[in-house]
Amino acid sequence: MLRAHTLTIAIRRPAAEVYRFLVDPDNFGDWLQLGIAERRVEMGRPQLLFDMPEGRVRVELTAENSHFVLDYAVWFGTQLQRLVGVRVLANGDSCVLVHTAMQQPGVTTEAFDSEQAWLETDLLVLKSLLES
């Protein structure tokens, strides 16, 4: 069984608004600490491409849906690096964002833990942006 890590953050905005913001690739640069190099759609699935010092990174996203699910997979070349489940859950007139990542084979514990700490910062930026 793969190791999993879940981050949960409450956001004082309606779930539908948070989800619409998350699924819009134009917003990724506002809260992620990466610059998007290119966007494309293959077989109905959106993809984002990033140029990193290690090479090109491809992020495959689930298509927009009515369940407020935004799952994604991160690939370095042909190697799957990250498989993630994201849910935006309504909580009154606010919401809870749940982000669960699974440590993939070949990814060190140190690298996985570092990515989770980095992501926690990204989610706090997202929260601040959406609540301001």
ROPA-216475 format. One record per residue: residue number from 1; residue in one letter; x, y, z of N, C-alpha, C in turn. Coordinates in steps of 0.05 Angstrom, whole numbers. Example, Ala and Ser with C-alpha at 12.3 -4.5 7.8 and 13.67 -1.06 7.14 Angstrom:
<atoms>
+-----+------+--------+--------+--------+--------+--------+--------+--------+--------+--------+
| seq | type |    n.u |    n.v |    n.w |   ca.u |   ca.v |   ca.w |    c.u |    c.v |    c.w |
+-----+------+--------+--------+--------+--------+--------+--------+--------+--------+--------+
|   1 |    A |    264 |   -114 |    156 |    246 |    -90 |    156 |    264 |    -66 |    156 |
|   2 |    S |    257 |    -45 |    142 |    273 |    -21 |    143 |    258 |      1 |    157 |
+-----+------+--------+--------+--------+--------+--------+--------+--------+--------+--------+
</atoms>
This chain:
<atoms>
+-----+------+--------+--------+--------+--------+--------+--------+--------+--------+--------+
| seq | type |    n.u |    n.v |    n.w |   ca.u |   ca.v |   ca.w |    c.u |    c.v |    c.w |
+-----+------+--------+--------+--------+--------+--------+--------+--------+--------+--------+
|   1 |    M |     17 |    -24 |      0 |      0 |      0 |      0 |     18 |     25 |      0 |
|   2 |    L |     10 |     44 |    -16 |     25 |     69 |    -18 |     19 |     87 |      6 |
|   3 |    R |     39 |    102 |     15 |     35 |    121 |     37 |     19 |    144 |     26 |
|   4 |    A |     -1 |    153 |     42 |    -18 |    176 |     34 |    -15 |    198 |     55 |
|   5 |    H |    -19 |    223 |     45 |    -18 |    246 |     62 |    -41 |    264 |     54 |
|   6 |    T |    -58 |    272 |     74 |    -81 |    289 |     68 |    -78 |    316 |     81 |
|   7 |    L |    -82 |    337 |     65 |    -83 |    365 |     75 |   -111 |    374 |     73 |
|   8 |    T |   -121 |    388 |     93 |   -148 |    398 |     94 |   -147 |    427 |    101 |
|   9 |    I |   -161 |    444 |     86 |   -162 |    472 |     92 |   -190 |    483 |     88 |
|  10 |    A |   -199 |    499 |    108 |   -225 |    512 |    107 |   -222 |    538 |     92 |
|  11 |    I |   -241 |    544 |     74 |   -240 |    569 |     59 |   -267 |    582 |     62 |
|  12 |    R |   -267 |    607 |     70 |   -292 |    622 |     74 |   -303 |    633 |     47 |
|  13 |    R |   -310 |    615 |     29 |   -322 |    621 |      4 |   -339 |    597 |     -4 |
|  14 |    P |   -361 |    601 |    -19 |   -378 |    578 |    -27 |   -362 |    558 |    -44 |
|  15 |    A |   -369 |    533 |    -40 |   -355 |    511 |    -53 |   -354 |    514 |    -84 |
|  16 |    A |   -377 |    522 |    -96 |   -378 |    525 |   -125 |   -358 |    546 |   -135 |
|  17 |    E |   -355 |    568 |   -120 |   -336 |    589 |   -128 |   -308 |    580 |   -125 |
|  18 |    V |   -302 |    566 |   -104 |   -274 |    555 |   -101 |   -268 |    535 |   -123 |
|  19 |    Y |   -287 |    517 |   -128 |   -282 |    497 |   -149 |   -278 |    510 |   -176 |
|  20 |    R |   -295 |    530 |   -183 |   -292 |    544 |   -209 |   -265 |    557 |   -211 |
|  21 |    F |   -255 |    568 |   -189 |   -228 |    580 |   -190 |   -207 |    559 |   -194 |
|  22 |    L |   -209 |    536 |   -180 |   -189 |    515 |   -182 |   -187 |    503 |   -209 |
|  23 |    V |   -210 |    499 |   -223 |   -209 |    485 |   -249 |   -201 |    503 |   -272 |
|  24 |    D |   -199 |    529 |   -267 |   -190 |    547 |   -288 |   -160 |    549 |   -289 |
|  25 |    P |   -148 |    537 |   -310 |   -118 |    537 |   -312 |   -106 |    565 |   -311 |
|  26 |    D |   -121 |    585 |   -319 |   -110 |    612 |   -318 |   -104 |    621 |   -289 |
|  27 |    N |   -116 |    608 |   -270 |   -112 |    616 |   -242 |    -89 |    602 |   -228 |
|  28 |    F |    -79 |    581 |   -240 |    -58 |    565 |   -227 |    -34 |    581 |   -220 |
|  29 |    G |    -26 |    600 |   -237 |     -2 |    616 |   -231 |     -6 |    635 |   -208 |
|  30 |    D |    -32 |    640 |   -200 |    -37 |    658 |   -178 |    -32 |    646 |   -150 |
|  31 |    W |    -33 |    619 |   -149 |    -30 |    606 |   -123 |     -9 |    584 |   -122 |
|  32 |    L |     -1 |    574 |   -145 |     21 |    554 |   -146 |     47 |    568 |   -150 |
|  33 |    Q |     68 |    557 |   -139 |     94 |    570 |   -141 |    109 |    560 |   -166 |
|  34 |    L |     94 |    555 |   -187 |    106 |    546 |   -213 |     94 |    563 |   -235 |
|  35 |    G |    108 |    567 |   -256 |     97 |    581 |   -279 |     88 |    560 |   -300 |
|  36 |    I |     64 |    564 |   -311 |     54 |    545 |   -331 |     67 |    552 |   -357 |
|  37 |    A |     79 |    531 |   -369 |     92 |    535 |   -395 |     72 |    532 |   -418 |
|  38 |    E |     53 |    514 |   -415 |     35 |    508 |   -437 |     10 |    494 |   -426 |
|  39 |    R |    -12 |    497 |   -440 |    -37 |    483 |   -434 |    -46 |    468 |   -459 |
|  40 |    R |    -57 |    445 |   -455 |    -69 |    430 |   -477 |    -90 |    411 |   -467 |
|  41 |    V |   -106 |    401 |   -486 |   -126 |    381 |   -479 |   -121 |    357 |   -497 |
|  42 |    E |   -120 |    333 |   -484 |   -116 |    308 |   -499 |   -138 |    289 |   -490 |
|  43 |    M |   -153 |    278 |   -509 |   -174 |    259 |   -504 |   -193 |    270 |   -483 |
|  44 |    G |   -200 |    296 |   -485 |   -219 |    308 |   -467 |   -209 |    315 |   -439 |
|  45 |    R |   -184 |    309 |   -434 |   -172 |    315 |   -407 |   -153 |    338 |   -409 |
|  46 |    P |   -157 |    359 |   -392 |   -138 |    381 |   -392 |   -111 |    373 |   -382 |
|  47 |    Q |    -90 |    385 |   -393 |    -63 |    380 |   -384 |    -48 |    407 |   -382 |
|  48 |    L |    -31 |    408 |   -362 |    -13 |    432 |   -358 |     15 |    422 |   -360 |
|  49 |    L |     32 |    438 |   -373 |     60 |    431 |   -376 |     77 |    452 |   -363 |
|  50 |    F |     96 |    444 |   -347 |    114 |    462 |   -333 |    143 |    455 |   -341 |
|  51 |    D |    160 |    475 |   -344 |    188 |    471 |   -349 |    202 |    475 |   -322 |
|  52 |    M |    214 |    453 |   -312 |    228 |    453 |   -287 |    258 |    448 |   -291 |
|  53 |    P |    275 |    453 |   -271 |    303 |    447 |   -275 |    308 |    417 |   -282 |
|  54 |    E |    290 |    399 |   -272 |    293 |    371 |   -277 |    283 |    363 |   -304 |
|  55 |    G |    270 |    381 |   -318 |    258 |    376 |   -344 |    228 |    383 |   -344 |
|  56 |    R |    215 |    374 |   -365 |    187 |    380 |   -368 |    169 |    363 |   -350 |
|  57 |    V |    150 |    376 |   -337 |    131 |    363 |   -319 |    103 |    366 |   -332 |
|  58 |    R |     88 |    343 |   -333 |     61 |    343 |   -344 |     42 |    337 |   -322 |
|  59 |    V |     21 |    354 |   -320 |      0 |    350 |   -300 |    -26 |    344 |   -315 |
|  60 |    E |    -37 |    320 |   -311 |    -62 |    312 |   -323 |    -84 |    316 |   -303 |
|  61 |    L |   -105 |    331 |   -311 |   -127 |    338 |   -293 |   -153 |    323 |   -301 |
|  62 |    T |   -170 |    318 |   -282 |   -196 |    308 |   -289 |   -212 |    330 |   -302 |
|  63 |    A |   -231 |    323 |   -318 |   -248 |    343 |   -331 |   -266 |    356 |   -310 |
|  64 |    E |   -274 |    381 |   -315 |   -292 |    394 |   -297 |   -318 |    378 |   -294 |
|  65 |    N |   -328 |    377 |   -269 |   -351 |    361 |   -263 |   -368 |    373 |   -242 |
|  66 |    S |   -392 |    362 |   -238 |   -411 |    374 |   -219 |   -407 |    364 |   -190 |
|  67 |    H |   -386 |    347 |   -186 |   -381 |    337 |   -159 |   -359 |    352 |   -144 |
|  68 |    F |   -348 |    373 |   -157 |   -327 |    389 |   -145 |   -302 |    372 |   -140 |
|  69 |    V |   -295 |    354 |   -159 |   -272 |    337 |   -158 |   -251 |    347 |   -178 |
|  70 |    L |   -227 |    351 |   -169 |   -205 |    358 |   -186 |   -181 |    340 |   -180 |
|  71 |    D |   -181 |    316 |   -190 |   -159 |    297 |   -186 |   -138 |    303 |   -207 |
|  72 |    Y |   -113 |    296 |   -200 |    -92 |    300 |   -220 |    -69 |    281 |   -216 |
|  73 |    A |    -54 |    277 |   -238 |    -30 |    261 |   -238 |     -7 |    278 |   -248 |
|  74 |    V |     16 |    275 |   -236 |     40 |    290 |   -243 |     60 |    271 |   -255 |
|  75 |    W |     70 |    277 |   -279 |     89 |    260 |   -293 |    115 |    275 |   -298 |
|  76 |    F |    138 |    263 |   -292 |    164 |    273 |   -301 |    172 |    254 |   -323 |
|  77 |    G |    171 |    263 |   -347 |    176 |    245 |   -370 |    155 |    224 |   -371 |
|  78 |    T |    164 |    198 |   -370 |    145 |    176 |   -370 |    140 |    165 |   -342 |
|  79 |    Q |    151 |    177 |   -321 |    148 |    167 |   -294 |    127 |    182 |   -279 |
|  80 |    L |    107 |    167 |   -268 |     87 |    179 |   -251 |    100 |    187 |   -225 |
|  81 |    Q |     98 |    212 |   -217 |    110 |    222 |   -193 |     90 |    226 |   -171 |
|  82 |    R |     65 |    233 |   -178 |     46 |    240 |   -158 |     18 |    234 |   -168 |
|  83 |    L |      2 |    222 |   -152 |    -26 |    216 |   -158 |    -42 |    229 |   -135 |
|  84 |    V |    -61 |    247 |   -142 |    -74 |    264 |   -121 |   -104 |    264 |   -125 |
|  85 |    G |   -118 |    264 |   -102 |   -147 |    267 |   -102 |   -153 |    294 |    -88 |
|  86 |    V |   -169 |    311 |   -101 |   -176 |    337 |    -90 |   -207 |    338 |    -90 |
|  87 |    R |   -218 |    346 |    -67 |   -247 |    349 |    -64 |   -252 |    377 |    -52 |
|  88 |    V |   -273 |    390 |    -62 |   -282 |    415 |    -50 |   -310 |    408 |    -38 |
|  89 |    L |   -312 |    409 |    -12 |   -337 |    401 |      2 |   -351 |    425 |     13 |
|  90 |    A |   -376 |    428 |      7 |   -392 |    450 |     18 |   -394 |    448 |     48 |
|  91 |    N |   -392 |    471 |     62 |   -395 |    472 |     91 |   -409 |    497 |     97 |
|  92 |    G |   -436 |    497 |     95 |   -452 |    521 |     98 |   -446 |    540 |     75 |
|  93 |    D |   -440 |    565 |     80 |   -434 |    584 |     59 |   -403 |    585 |     54 |
|  94 |    S |   -389 |    565 |     66 |   -360 |    563 |     62 |   -354 |    535 |     51 |
|  95 |    C |   -329 |    527 |     51 |   -323 |    500 |     42 |   -297 |    490 |     55 |
|  96 |    V |   -292 |    464 |     50 |   -268 |    451 |     59 |   -255 |    439 |     34 |
|  97 |    L |   -230 |    445 |     31 |   -215 |    432 |      9 |   -198 |    410 |     21 |
|  98 |    V |   -201 |    386 |      9 |   -186 |    363 |     18 |   -168 |    354 |     -4 |
|  99 |    H |   -142 |    351 |      2 |   -122 |    344 |    -18 |   -106 |    320 |     -8 |
| 100 |    T |   -109 |    297 |    -21 |    -95 |    273 |    -13 |    -76 |    264 |    -35 |
| 101 |    A |    -50 |    261 |    -27 |    -30 |    252 |    -46 |    -19 |    225 |    -37 |
| 102 |    M |    -13 |    208 |    -56 |     -1 |    182 |    -51 |     28 |    182 |    -60 |
| 103 |    Q |     46 |    174 |    -42 |     75 |    172 |    -48 |     78 |    149 |    -68 |
| 104 |    Q |     89 |    156 |    -91 |     93 |    136 |   -112 |    119 |    121 |   -109 |
| 105 |    P |    120 |     96 |   -119 |    145 |     81 |   -118 |    167 |     97 |   -131 |
| 106 |    G |    191 |     97 |   -119 |    213 |    111 |   -130 |    216 |    140 |   -119 |
| 107 |    V |    195 |    150 |   -106 |    196 |    177 |    -95 |    205 |    174 |    -66 |
| 108 |    T |    227 |    187 |    -58 |    237 |    184 |    -31 |    218 |    197 |    -11 |
| 109 |    T |    220 |    187 |     14 |    204 |    199 |     35 |    211 |    228 |     39 |
| 110 |    E |    236 |    235 |     36 |    245 |    263 |     39 |    232 |    280 |     17 |
| 111 |    A |    233 |    271 |     -7 |    221 |    286 |    -30 |    191 |    289 |    -26 |
| 112 |    F |    178 |    267 |    -18 |    149 |    268 |    -14 |    141 |    288 |      8 |
| 113 |    D |    156 |    286 |     31 |    150 |    304 |     53 |    155 |    333 |     45 |
| 114 |    S |    176 |    338 |     30 |    182 |    365 |     20 |    160 |    376 |      3 |
| 115 |    E |    150 |    359 |    -16 |    128 |    367 |    -33 |    103 |    374 |    -17 |
| 116 |    Q |     97 |    358 |      4 |     74 |    364 |     20 |     76 |    390 |     35 |
| 117 |    A |    100 |    396 |     45 |    104 |    422 |     59 |    101 |    445 |     39 |
| 118 |    W |    112 |    441 |     15 |    109 |    462 |     -6 |     80 |    466 |    -13 |
| 119 |    L |     65 |    444 |    -16 |     37 |    445 |    -23 |     21 |    459 |     -1 |
| 120 |    E |     27 |    454 |     24 |     13 |    466 |     46 |     15 |    497 |     43 |
| 121 |    T |     39 |    507 |     36 |     43 |    535 |     32 |     25 |    545 |      8 |
| 122 |    D |     25 |    530 |    -13 |      8 |    537 |    -37 |    -21 |    539 |    -29 |
| 123 |    L |    -31 |    520 |    -13 |    -59 |    520 |     -5 |    -65 |    544 |     13 |
| 124 |    L |    -46 |    552 |     30 |    -51 |    576 |     46 |    -52 |    601 |     29 |
| 125 |    V |    -36 |    602 |      8 |    -37 |    624 |    -11 |    -64 |    624 |    -25 |
| 126 |    L |    -74 |    601 |    -33 |   -100 |    598 |    -46 |   -122 |    608 |    -27 |
| 127 |    K |   -121 |    600 |     -2 |   -141 |    608 |     18 |   -141 |    639 |     21 |
| 128 |    S |   -117 |    650 |     23 |   -115 |    679 |     27 |   -125 |    694 |      2 |
| 129 |    L |   -119 |    684 |    -21 |   -128 |    696 |    -46 |   -158 |    696 |    -48 |
| 130 |    L |   -170 |    673 |    -42 |   -199 |    670 |    -45 |   -215 |    684 |    -24 |
| 131 |    E |   -203 |    688 |      0 |   -218 |    701 |     21 |   -214 |    731 |     22 |
| 132 |    S |   -195 |    741 |      6 |   -190 |    770 |      6 |   -210 |    785 |    -12 |
+-----+------+--------+--------+--------+--------+--------+--------+--------+--------+--------+
</atoms>
